[in-house]
Amino acid sequence: MVQSPVNKTPVVELKSPPHTSLAAHYRQSVWQIYVPLGVTMVVILALLAGVIITAASPDTTTLSRWADTSFIFLSAPVIVGCFFILVFAFALVYLLARLLRLVPSYTLLAQAYAVYAYSLVRQWCDQIASPVISLRGYLAGFQAALAKAQKGI
């Protein structure tokens, strides 16, 4: 029995029978996870035992055969991985080649818009700056005239 955390009275826990879907899930997980894992582990252990027994024998040709077989099993995943990388690289090259056929027309259009925006910005900046430049020009001329007049006196 378990005590209630609120008033410390004993609480009776009722255990319900397992649901049918839970039992089916358990059976399914046993057959789909644990049995294949166990079979795989037994096969790997049997192969390891075979390698150890073969390595302990004085015949070197069978040991070389086992070494060649293990090299194939070790290099196969690397070869498969490199094949996928190669396919991915070929796909990228192909897609970039297709993209480069389309890019020049769109880059020309983007360049035309950039030149148009540049000309608009330059025109507006010139219009904004021209009164300031002309005022500074008049002030510089006035200061030069005053400086000349002061030298002449």
DOKEKE-34678 format. One line per field, with one value per residue: residue number from 1; x, y, z of N, C-alpha, C in turn; chain. Coordinates in pm, 1 decimal. Each point is the difference from the previous one (the first is absolute). Layout:
BEGIN
seq: [NUM, ...]
n.c1: [X, ...]
n.c2: [Y, ...]
n.c3: [Z, ...]
ca.c1: [X, ...]
ca.c2: [Y, ...]
ca.c3: [Z, ...]
c.c1: [X, ...]
c.c2: [Y, ...]
c.c3: [Z, ...]
mol: [A, ...]
***
This chain:
BEGIN
seq: [1, 2, 3, 4, 5, 6, 7, 8, 9, 10, 11, 12, 13, 14, 15, 16, 17, 18, 19, 20, 21, 22, 23, 24, 25, 26, 27, 28, 29, 30, 31, 32, 33, 34, 35, 36, 37, 38, 39, 40, 41, 42, 43, 44, 45, 46, 47, 48, 49, 50, 51, 52, 53, 54, 55, 56, 57, 58, 59, 60, 61, 62, 63, 64, 65, 66, 67, 68, 69, 70, 71, 72, 73, 74, 75, 76, 77, 78, 79, 80, 81, 82, 83, 84, 85, 86, 87, 88, 89, 90, 91, 92, 93, 94, 95, 96, 97, 98, 99, 100, 101, 102, 103, 104, 105, 106, 107, 108, 109, 110, 111, 112, 113, 114, 115, 116, 117, 118, 119, 120, 121, 122, 123, 124, 125, 126, 127, 128, 129, 130, 131, 132, 133, 134, 135, 136, 137, 138, 139, 140, 141, 142, 143, 144, 145, 146, 147, 148, 149, 150, 151, 152, 153]
n.c1: [83.0, -52.0, 71.8, -114.2, 55.3, -131.0, -63.7, 100.3, -108.2, -12.5, 64.0, -107.0, 104.8, -83.0, 39.5, -8.2, -75.3, 109.4, 2.2, -90.5, -13.8, 10.1, -76.5, -79.6, 10.4, -15.8, -96.4, -52.4, 22.4, -46.4, -97.5, -20.9, 27.4, -49.2, -89.6, -22.3, -4.8, -73.1, -73.2, -0.6, -22.9, -86.9, -43.9, 5.3, -54.6, -84.1, -14.0, -10.6, -81.9, -59.9, 6.0, -37.7, -90.5, -35.1, 5.2, -60.3, -57.1, 86.0, -114.5, 88.4, -36.3, -51.4, 108.7, 69.4, -72.2, 12.8, 127.5, 0.7, -68.9, 75.6, 101.4, -62.8, -26.0, 124.9, 37.3, -91.5, -16.0, 131.8, 2.6, -95.2, 61.7, 114.3, -69.5, -59.8, 120.7, 43.8, -107.2, 16.6, 129.9, -28.5, -90.1, 89.9, 92.3, -87.1, -43.1, 127.6, 23.6, -108.8, 43.1, 121.0, -84.5, -63.6, 113.4, 65.3, -115.2, -8.6, 127.0, -24.3, -113.3, 63.5, 93.7, -96.8, -64.8, 116.3, 23.0, -124.5, 11.4, 118.0, -56.8, -105.9, 77.1, 78.5, -107.3, -61.2, 111.9, 13.0, -130.1, 21.8, 112.1, -67.3, -106.1, 40.9, 26.9, -112.3, -62.4, 65.3, -35.9, -123.1, -4.6, 51.1, -84.2, -95.9, 44.6, 9.6, -117.9, -43.9, 58.3, -44.1, -118.2, 17.0, 46.0, -98.9, -53.3]
n.c2: [-118.4, 103.4, 90.8, 63.1, 79.9, 3.1, -112.8, -58.8, -14.3, -128.3, -14.3, -62.4, -57.3, 28.3, -121.1, 70.4, -89.5, -49.8, 110.6, -37.0, 130.9, 9.3, -106.5, 50.4, 116.4, -64.4, -77.8, 109.8, 64.6, -108.8, -19.4, 130.3, -6.8, -71.1, -63.3, 99.7, 76.9, -90.8, -19.9, 130.4, 13.0, -101.4, 56.2, 119.6, -50.7, -63.8, 113.3, 65.2, -94.1, 6.5, 131.8, -7.7, -91.8, 72.1, 109.1, -82.6, -31.6, -96.7, -24.6, 60.0, -91.6, -73.5, 28.9, -17.8, -109.8, -26.9, 28.7, -68.2, -96.8, 9.5, 5.2, -95.5, -64.2, 28.9, -34.6, -92.4, 24.9, 2.1, -105.9, -55.1, 42.3, -38.9, -108.7, 7.0, 23.1, -98.9, -71.5, 37.8, -24.1, -112.3, -21.6, 39.2, -71.8, -99.9, 15.0, 11.8, -104.1, -59.9, 30.1, -35.7, -84.2, 0.6, -6.8, -10.6, -51.1, -72.3, -31.1, -10.4, -62.1, -74.1, -13.4, -17.1, -74.7, -57.5, 2.7, -39.6, -88.6, -33.0, 5.1, -65.6, -82.4, -11.3, -8.3, -78.7, -69.6, 8.5, -30.5, -92.5, -40.0, 24.4, 18.8, -107.6, -63.6, 43.9, -22.2, -115.9, -13.3, 47.4, -79.2, -97.5, 34.5, 10.0, -113.5, -50.5, 57.5, -44.3, -116.0, 11.1, 33.5, -92.6, -76.9, 39.5, -5.4]
n.c3: [0.0, -59.9, 69.0, 24.8, -92.0, -15.0, 32.7, -60.3, -71.0, 31.9, -113.6, -42.7, -57.0, -98.1, -26.2, -110.9, -59.8, -56.4, -66.4, -87.2, -18.9, 132.7, 14.3, -93.9, 62.0, 115.5, -51.5, -50.8, 113.5, 58.9, -89.8, 13.5, 130.3, 101.5, -71.7, -88.7, 109.0, 61.8, -109.9, -16.8, 129.7, -11.2, -113.5, 58.1, 110.5, -82.7, -69.5, 113.4, 43.1, -118.2, 12.2, 126.6, -30.6, -104.9, 77.0, 82.2, -117.5, -26.6, -61.8, -79.7, -87.0, 97.2, 69.5, -109.7, -18.9, 130.4, -15.4, -114.0, 59.7, 107.4, -86.7, -65.2, 113.5, 24.6, -122.5, 7.9, 130.8, -0.4, -76.9, 74.4, 111.2, -53.5, -28.8, 120.1, 50.7, -77.3, 30.2, 126.5, -17.4, -66.0, 95.5, 87.8, -62.9, -12.4, 125.3, 32.9, -80.1, 49.0, 120.7, -41.2, -56.4, 115.8, 66.0, -115.7, -41.1, 109.3, -14.1, -130.8, 28.4, 89.2, -92.6, -87.7, 88.8, 20.3, -131.2, -18.0, 102.2, -52.9, -119.8, 51.2, 69.1, -104.4, -77.0, 88.5, 13.0, -133.4, -9.5, 94.1, -59.5, -112.4, 80.1, 68.8, -112.3, -56.1, 114.4, 9.8, -125.7, 25.0, 108.8, -73.8, -97.0, 91.9, 56.7, -122.1, -27.7, 115.6, -21.5, -123.2, 48.6, 91.2, -93.8, -72.8, 116.2]
ca.c1: [-83.0, 70.6, -67.3, -38.5, 86.2, -77.9, -44.8, 73.9, -84.3, 39.6, -71.4, 8.6, 21.2, -63.1, 71.3, -92.1, 63.4, 59.2, -88.2, 35.5, 91.5, 130.6, 55.9, 37.4, 120.9, 111.1, 33.6, 55.5, 135.4, 87.0, 29.2, 59.4, 122.6, 88.0, 35.5, 103.4, 122.6, 61.5, 50.7, 117.4, 109.8, 44.8, 75.1, 128.3, 82.7, 42.7, 105.6, 120.0, 55.3, 61.8, 125.6, 97.8, 40.7, 80.6, 128.6, 79.8, 49.4, 129.5, -16.8, -2.7, -83.5, -134.7, 9.1, 3.6, -134.9, -78.9, 45.0, -57.4, -144.2, -23.2, 31.3, -115.7, -108.5, 36.1, 7.1, -128.6, -74.6, 70.4, -24.5, -140.1, -7.8, 64.2, -88.3, -105.7, 61.3, 25.4, -129.3, -37.5, 85.4, -45.6, -128.1, 29.0, 60.0, -105.1, -91.6, 68.8, 8.8, -133.8, -22.2, 83.8, -65.1, -104.1, 50.3, 40.9, -109.8, -47.9, 101.5, -6.1, -115.7, 35.4, 97.1, -72.6, -69.2, 99.8, 44.2, -112.2, -5.0, 118.4, -21.5, -100.0, 60.6, 97.6, -75.6, -57.5, 109.8, 47.8, -99.9, 4.0, 127.9, 31.7, -12.5, 107.5, 124.4, -2.5, 11.2, 140.4, 74.9, -19.4, 73.1, 143.0, 27.5, -10.1, 117.6, 115.8, -7.7, 36.0, 142.5, 68.2, -21.8, 82.3, 138.6, 15.3, -7.8]
ca.c2: [118.4, 126.9, 105.3, 118.4, 110.9, 110.0, -21.7, -114.5, -118.0, -102.5, -0.9, -130.5, 10.9, -107.0, -28.5, -43.9, -96.4, 68.3, 20.3, -89.4, 67.7, 1.6, -134.0, -11.5, 82.4, -73.7, -109.8, 58.3, 48.0, -116.0, -61.8, 92.9, 62.5, -85.2, -123.3, 26.9, 41.4, -120.4, -82.2, 69.1, -15.8, -139.1, -16.7, 70.2, -79.1, -121.3, 40.7, 28.6, -128.8, -59.6, 70.3, -35.4, -139.6, -3.8, 64.8, -87.3, -115.3, 30.9, 22.9, 145.5, 37.8, 31.8, 127.5, 103.2, 7.6, 73.6, 139.2, 61.7, 15.2, 109.6, 125.0, 31.2, 47.9, 130.6, 103.6, 14.4, 120.3, 120.2, 10.7, 41.0, 141.2, 80.5, -1.7, 99.2, 132.5, 20.7, 28.3, 134.5, 96.1, 4.6, 71.9, 142.9, 51.2, 5.8, 109.9, 127.6, 22.2, 46.5, 133.0, 97.3, 36.3, 98.2, 113.4, 122.9, 90.5, 61.8, 91.7, 120.4, 74.4, 55.2, 106.6, 115.4, 61.9, 61.7, 124.1, 93.2, 47.1, 84.8, 130.6, 72.9, 43.3, 106.0, 119.8, 58.4, 51.7, 123.9, 105.2, 37.8, 62.5, 117.9, 128.1, 12.4, 25.6, 135.8, 92.9, -1.9, 69.0, 143.9, 39.2, -3.5, 119.0, 117.5, 1.3, 33.1, 143.0, 71.8, -17.8, 83.9, 140.7, 29.6, 8.9, 120.5, 120.7]
ca.c3: [0.0, -11.0, 74.5, -74.4, 40.8, 55.8, 137.9, 53.0, 14.0, -96.5, -127.3, -64.4, -144.8, -75.8, -123.7, -103.7, -90.7, -115.7, -114.5, -111.8, -92.2, 64.8, -18.3, -141.5, -16.7, 58.3, -91.9, -121.7, 27.4, 17.1, -129.8, -95.6, 51.2, 78.0, -71.0, -101.4, 66.2, 54.3, -111.0, -54.1, 95.6, -6.5, -125.5, 14.7, 91.5, -71.7, -93.2, 79.0, 43.0, -117.8, -28.4, 103.2, -22.7, -122.5, 26.8, 86.2, -76.1, -64.1, -144.3, -22.7, -114.8, 47.6, 70.3, -104.0, -54.0, 98.6, -2.5, -120.2, 21.0, 94.7, -69.6, -85.4, 85.5, 55.0, -102.2, -70.1, 39.3, -46.5, -143.7, -17.9, 39.5, -105.0, -116.6, 22.7, -11.4, -142.7, -63.4, 44.0, -70.9, -138.6, -2.2, 16.6, -123.5, -100.6, 32.2, -21.3, -145.3, -43.9, 55.9, -70.3, -126.0, 28.8, 77.3, -69.7, -32.2, 123.6, 52.4, -81.9, 47.6, 132.1, -22.5, -53.8, 112.7, 87.2, -65.6, 8.6, 138.7, 19.2, -64.1, 79.2, 125.4, -30.7, -38.2, 122.5, 83.4, -62.1, 23.0, 140.9, 32.6, -82.2, 70.6, 98.9, -73.5, -54.1, 112.8, 42.1, -105.6, 20.0, 120.8, -29.6, -82.9, 85.3, 86.4, -83.6, -29.1, 123.5, 20.8, -98.6, 38.3, 117.5, -45.2, -79.8, 81.9]
c.c1: [87.0, -77.6, -29.9, 88.1, -77.0, -32.0, 58.3, -88.7, 42.3, -89.9, 22.8, 14.5, -62.8, 77.0, -100.4, 70.9, 55.0, -97.6, 46.4, 96.9, 139.8, 67.7, 43.7, 126.2, 121.9, 44.1, 68.5, 142.6, 96.8, 38.9, 69.8, 130.6, 92.8, 41.2, 101.4, 133.2, 73.3, 58.8, 125.9, 119.1, 54.9, 82.3, 136.3, 93.1, 49.4, 111.1, 130.0, 65.8, 68.5, 132.2, 106.5, 50.1, 88.8, 136.7, 89.7, 55.7, 129.9, -12.0, -16.5, -90.2, -141.6, -1.0, 3.2, -137.9, -91.4, 38.6, -57.1, -149.6, -29.5, 32.8, -115.2, -113.8, 31.2, -1.6, -132.9, -79.3, 66.1, -25.8, -142.7, -17.2, 61.7, -85.3, -111.7, 54.1, 27.0, -128.6, -46.5, 81.7, -41.7, -131.9, 22.1, 59.3, -105.4, -94.7, 65.0, 15.9, -133.4, -26.6, 81.0, -54.4, -103.3, 54.6, 33.7, -114.8, -51.1, 103.9, 4.8, -117.2, 29.0, 100.0, -68.1, -76.3, 97.8, 50.0, -110.3, -10.3, 117.3, -23.0, -104.2, 59.9, 98.5, -71.5, -58.0, 108.3, 56.8, -98.3, 1.6, 127.1, 26.0, -25.0, 111.5, 130.6, 1.9, 11.2, 143.8, 87.0, -11.9, 76.8, 151.0, 38.7, -3.2, 122.1, 125.4, 0.2, 37.7, 150.4, 78.1, -12.9, 85.3, 147.2, 25.0, -1.0, 125.5]
c.c2: [124.1, 104.7, 117.1, 116.2, 112.5, -23.5, -126.3, -122.2, -103.2, 1.6, -137.0, 22.5, -119.8, -18.4, -52.4, -100.8, 73.2, 5.1, -87.1, 68.0, 8.2, -136.0, -20.7, 79.8, -72.5, -114.0, 53.8, 49.0, -115.7, -55.8, 94.5, 62.2, -103.7, -127.3, 28.3, 43.5, -120.7, -88.4, 62.9, -15.6, -142.4, -23.5, 68.0, -77.8, -128.1, 33.5, 30.6, -129.2, -70.0, 65.5, -39.0, -142.9, -9.8, 62.7, -88.2, -120.0, 37.0, 29.1, 149.7, 40.2, 34.1, 132.3, 115.8, 18.5, 78.6, 147.5, 72.7, 23.1, 115.2, 134.1, 41.2, 54.8, 135.9, 110.6, 20.9, 121.8, 129.6, 21.2, 45.7, 146.7, 91.6, 3.4, 102.4, 142.0, 32.8, 33.6, 140.4, 106.7, 11.7, 75.6, 149.8, 61.4, 14.7, 117.3, 136.2, 30.9, 48.0, 142.4, 105.3, 35.3, 110.0, 129.2, 122.4, 95.5, 70.4, 92.9, 127.7, 87.7, 64.5, 113.9, 124.3, 71.6, 69.7, 131.4, 105.2, 58.2, 91.9, 138.1, 81.8, 54.3, 112.7, 129.6, 68.1, 57.2, 128.5, 114.2, 47.3, 77.9, 129.2, 132.4, 21.5, 34.6, 142.6, 104.3, 6.2, 69.8, 151.8, 48.7, 1.9, 120.1, 126.9, 10.5, 35.4, 148.9, 81.6, -9.4, 86.8, 146.9, 37.2, 10.8, 130.8, 126.7, 26.1]
c.c3: [0.0, 77.8, -91.4, 44.2, 67.4, 147.3, 63.1, 26.6, -102.3, -123.6, -62.9, -149.6, -67.2, -129.7, -100.7, -89.8, -121.6, -117.2, -115.9, -96.2, 60.3, -14.2, -144.7, -27.9, 55.0, -91.4, -125.6, 24.3, 21.0, -135.4, -96.3, 49.0, 61.3, -73.1, -112.1, 60.7, 56.6, -108.0, -58.8, 93.1, -2.6, -126.7, 11.5, 92.6, -66.9, -99.4, 74.7, 48.4, -116.9, -34.7, 100.6, -19.5, -123.2, 23.6, 85.2, -75.5, -71.6, -149.7, -25.8, -116.2, 44.1, 75.7, -99.2, -61.3, 95.2, 0.5, -121.4, 14.6, 95.5, -63.6, -90.5, 84.6, 61.4, -104.9, -72.8, 46.5, -45.7, -148.3, -26.8, 37.3, -104.5, -126.8, 16.1, -10.2, -146.2, -74.5, 37.0, -72.5, -146.5, -11.9, 16.6, -126.4, -108.2, 25.9, -17.7, -148.6, -55.4, 47.5, -74.2, -138.0, 21.8, 58.5, -84.7, -31.8, 124.7, 60.9, -82.7, 43.6, 135.5, -14.7, -54.7, 110.9, 93.5, -60.0, 7.0, 141.3, 29.4, -60.1, 76.2, 129.5, -25.4, -35.2, 123.5, 90.3, -58.0, 23.5, 145.3, 31.6, -76.0, 73.2, 101.8, -70.0, -54.3, 111.3, 49.3, -105.0, 13.5, 121.9, -24.1, -86.1, 82.1, 91.3, -79.2, -32.0, 123.2, 26.1, -96.4, 37.7, 120.5, -37.5, -75.1, 84.7, 72.0]
mol: [A, A, A, A, A, A, A, A, A, A, A, A, A, A, A, A, A, A, A, A, A, A, A, A, A, A, A, A, A, A, A, A, A, A, A, A, A, A, A, A, A, A, A, A, A, A, A, A, A, A, A, A, A, A, A, A, A, A, A, A, A, A, A, A, A, A, A, A, A, A, A, A, A, A, A, A, A, A, A, A, A, A, A, A, A, A, A, A, A, A, A, A, A, A, A, A, A, A, A, A, A, A, A, A, A, A, A, A, A, A, A, A, A, A, A, A, A, A, A, A, A, A, A, A, A, A, A, A, A, A, A, A, A, A, A, A, A, A, A, A, A, A, A, A, A, A, A, A, A, A, A, A, A]
***
